[in-house]
Amino acid sequence: MIVHLGAGMPDVLQVPLGEDGVAVKLLVHPSMIGVVAVALKQGRRNNKGRRLKILRISLIACVLFLTALALLVWFMPARLALAMLGSRMHGMRLEQVDGTLWHGRAAQLRAADGSDLGQLRWTVSRRALLGDLRAHVAFERPGLTANGDMQRISAGVSAWKDVQIHADAAMLDGLGGLDGNRLHGRLDVHIVDARLQGFWPMQLDADAQWRDAAMDDGTARVALGGFQLQAHGQGGIVKLSLRDDGRGPLRADGSAALSPLAWHYRLKLVPGTDNAPLRDWLARFGRLAPDGTLQLHGNGGLTRLMSHTEQ
């Protein structure tokens, strides 16, 4: 009698006496060596087959899961993507959203206080899956349109190129120093290149035009002409220069420098001769020279602190 030795063998084997085989307790049994070797080999083959089957099933399941995940990301609905962003919106909300994560629009962009800012459209490059976030963004609201290309450089640092902004000058109503004056005309801004750290331009190359500029103080409209602004920044310091276009009733020559720590500006405005309404309007901002010229200047931040210290 031989006890079970491997997978696939019967529990007990019993054979007639008197044949050649393995001697156990002086009894002669048939040769079992070949039988046992074949059984063990067959058992190993069966185990290997089961392991390969399990491996194939696992690989197929992984491939199906990764394919489904890739399809979800590739065609991810914009609503689902925004829900995943959550707190990264800093209180802002997109409503009436359609499209995908890669190409979509929102009929309403709301600020943290709930005010409607306008409509937003976006196209995001799928290179973002490799860590290279690039997008084209377009914004629109009554009196204002803007669009441009953005690239994320690192955490908190982004680069903007070929940004076009077109707006009614009335969008700037209430700007400091102009309270009570309604602005008229058209503003066209072209940002060739800007690198922002947070919201401050560390590098900047831009220009702007104010066409058909005019002011309305509620009693009369005063024509100003056209103006051009150049902006260049390096190392977080932005320098501005302002000139008139030479065709309007007001001559302008100004410059400014801005940084997160300090700012200063100077501005010279010269009205045309025999333009009493324009002179009266300029007189609201400071004392005029005999020829009607208005000179303005100022500074703030560390510049003002240092000037006070030197005094």
Residue, then its C-alpha position, 0 to 999 in steps of 0.5 A: m500500500i502506498v499513501h498519496l504522494g502528489a496532486g492528481m494521485p488516488d488516496v491509496l494504491q494497492v496491487p497484487l503480490g509477487e511482482d517486481g516493485v518497491a519492497v516495503k516491510l518485505l512485501v514486493h509491490p509493482s514499480m511506482i517510481g515512474v507513476v509518481a514522477v508522471a503524477l508529480k510532473q502533471g501536477r506541476r503542469n496543472n499548477k502552472g496552467r492555473r497561475l498563467k490563467i489567473l495572470r492572464i485574467s489579471l492583465i486583461a482586467c488591468v488593461l480594461f480598467l486603464t482603457a476605461l480610465a483613459l477614455l474617461v479622462w480623454f472625454m471627461p465632461a466639464r461638469l465632472a472636472l469642475a466638481m473635482l477642482g473644488s476648493r481650487m476655484h477660490g470661491m469662484r463658480l462656473e455655471q451652465v457648463d457644457g463641453t469637456l475638460w479639454h474644450g468647453r464653456a460656461a455661460q456664467l462665471r460668478a465671483a465669490d460674492g455671487s456677482d456675474l462676471g461673464q462667460l468663459r470658454w477654454t481649450v486645454s491641450r492634452r499635453a496637460l496629462l504629461g504635466d505641461l498645462r497649456a490652455h487658450v482662454a476667452f472671456e466675454r461680458p457686456g463691454l469687454t472681450a478678452n482672450g489669450d494663451m496661458q502656460r503653467i510654468s510652476a506652482g504659482v507661476s504662469a506665462w501669458k502670450d498674445v492676450q487681446i483685450h477690447a473694452d469700452a472705456a466706461m468699464l473704468d468708471g470710478l477709477g481712482g481720481l476719476d470719481g464722478n467722471r464717465l469715461h468714453g472711447r475704446l480701449d484696446v490692449h495687447i499683451v505680447d508676453a507676461r509672466l505672472q507670479g501670483f497676480w503680479p507681472m514679473q516680466l511684461d511686454a504690452d501696449a494699449q490704446w485709448r481711442d476717441a477718449a472723452m470725459d463726461d462729468g454729468t454736465a458736458r462731455v469733454a473730448l480728449g483725443g487718443f492715447q498710447l501706453q507702453a508697458h515693459g517689465q523685468g524682475g517684477i518692476v514694471k515701467l509705463s510710458l504714456r503719449d498722446d497720438g498727436r491728433g487730439p486736443l490734449r497733449a500728454d507725456g507721462s511715465a510711471a514705475l511700479s513694483p510690489l514694494a513701491w511706485h511713482y509717476r509723473l504726468k504732464l497734460v497740455p490742453g489745446t489753445d482756446n479750449a476752455p471746457l478742457r482747461d476747466w476740467l483739468a483744473r479739477f485735478g490740480r493747479l494749472a500753469p498760465d498756459g493751462t499745463l497741468q503737472l502731476h506726480g506722486n509716489g508711494g510704498l518704500t519710495r515715499l518712506m525713503s523720501h520721508t526718512e531723508q527729510 
